[in-house]
Amino acid sequence: MTIAYLNGEYIPLEEAKISPMDRGFLFGDGIYEVIPSYGGKTIGTALHLIRFEKGLCEIGIDTPWSRTDLKAIFDELLARNGNGNLGIYLQVTRGVTMKRNHAFPKSPTPTIFAYTFDIPEPDNGNSETVTQWQVSSGRDLRWQRCHIKSTSLLGNVLHMMEGVESGAGEILLFDAEDNLTEAAACNVFVVTKGVVRTPALDNHKLAGVTRDMALAILRRHSSIEVREETISRRDVMSADEVWLSSSTKELEPVVLIDGQSVGTGKPGPVWSAAQALFAQHRFDDFA
Ligand SMILES: Cc1ncc(COP(=O)(O)O)c(C=O)c1O
C-alpha cells in the first residue's frame, strides 16, 4: 500500500481526495517535481527544490513550506513506503475556490500532494541491460513557457501520444526553425565526433535536473567536450549517438529515430562512459 502526503496528512494513496474545485483540477494551475531516490537517499535534491521554488514564483503561488519542511516530508514518505528505489512526485496547486474564475483568487490556500512510486535500478553504463529507445520526431507545438514545470501538461501528453501511436516510446521535438528543443518528457543530448551537445536553455525547454547533473559531472570528471548550443535536425539525424535524460531514466541511449538508426544502431561508447560517471557521482552535491 502506497502512503501519500496530502495537506499535512500521511494517508493511503487510495484515500487521498481533493475537491473538484481545486485549480489544479480546473486549470492545471500548479507546479510539480519528480525526485528520484535509492535506498532512502534522494538525488539532486537541492536542484529539484530550487526549480520547484522558481516555478512557484513564476506563476505567483506563495507557499508556507521551506526546503527543510519539504525535505522532511520526502524523508517521512520514503520511510513510510519502505525506502526502496522510489520516485517522489510532489505537486502544489493554487488550491480550492468555490467560484471558477481564471484570475487568481485573493488569498488562496495552496494544495500540497506527494506520493512515491517504484523506479527501476538505474543503469551503470552497461549497453547490454540499458533501455534502448526508439523514438519518432515532430514539430514542437507546446506553449512558450516550457521552462516552467507546470502541471498543465496537455501539450506534452499529446506529443507523447504521437510518439506512442507511431510505435515509438518518445518523440524528439523540433521548433519552427527545425532546431531540437527536447522530448515529450526528457531532455536530449547528441554526440558527434566525441563532442557531447545539448540544446541551450530557453523558454522552449525544461531545465532538467538530470541534464544539469550530467553536464556538471562530465565537466568535473571527464575530458569529454560538452556544449550547450543550437542543434539542428540535420545534426540530430547525423549524430553518432543520441541520449534522453530525465530523473527516473538518468541517461539512456536512443538507437532509432523515425525508423533510421542512430550511429551504429547500438548504445555508443560515449553514452556508456557518461552513464558510468553519472552512476559514480549521482549522490554528489550539485547545489
Ligand atoms: C518536458 C520535460 N523535459 C525534460 C525533463 C527532464 O527533467 P529532469 O531531468 O529534471 O527529470 C522532463 C522530466 O519530466 C520533462 O517532462
The ligand as a MOL file (V3000), in Angstrom:
LIG
                    3D

  0  0  0     0  0            999 V3000
M  V30 BEGIN CTAB
M  V30 COUNTS 16 16 0 0 0
M  V30 BEGIN ATOM
M  V30 1 C 9.3960 18.0830 -20.8190 0
M  V30 2 C 10.4910 17.5560 -19.9510 0
M  V30 3 N 11.7570 17.8710 -20.2700 0
M  V30 4 C 12.7850 17.3990 -19.5240 0
M  V30 5 C 12.5690 16.5780 -18.4290 0
M  V30 6 C 13.7360 16.0760 -17.6210 0
M  V30 7 O 13.8100 16.7430 -16.3760 0
M  V30 8 P 14.5030 16.1040 -15.1210 0
M  V30 9 O 15.8650 15.6870 -15.5420 0
M  V30 10 O 14.5290 17.2000 -14.1200 0
M  V30 11 O 13.6770 14.9380 -14.6970 0
M  V30 12 C 11.2630 16.2330 -18.0740 0
M  V30 13 C 11.0250 15.3770 -16.9160 0
M  V30 14 O 9.9190 15.0470 -16.5640 0
M  V30 15 C 10.1990 16.7390 -18.8460 0
M  V30 16 O 8.9180 16.4310 -18.5500 0
M  V30 END ATOM
M  V30 BEGIN BOND
M  V30 1 1 1 2
M  V30 2 1 2 3
M  V30 3 2 2 15
M  V30 4 2 3 4
M  V30 5 1 4 5
M  V30 6 1 5 6
M  V30 7 2 5 12
M  V30 8 1 6 7
M  V30 9 1 7 8
M  V30 10 2 8 9
M  V30 11 1 8 10
M  V30 12 1 8 11
M  V30 13 1 12 13
M  V30 14 1 12 15
M  V30 15 2 13 14
M  V30 16 1 15 16
M  V30 END BOND
M  V30 END CTAB
M  END
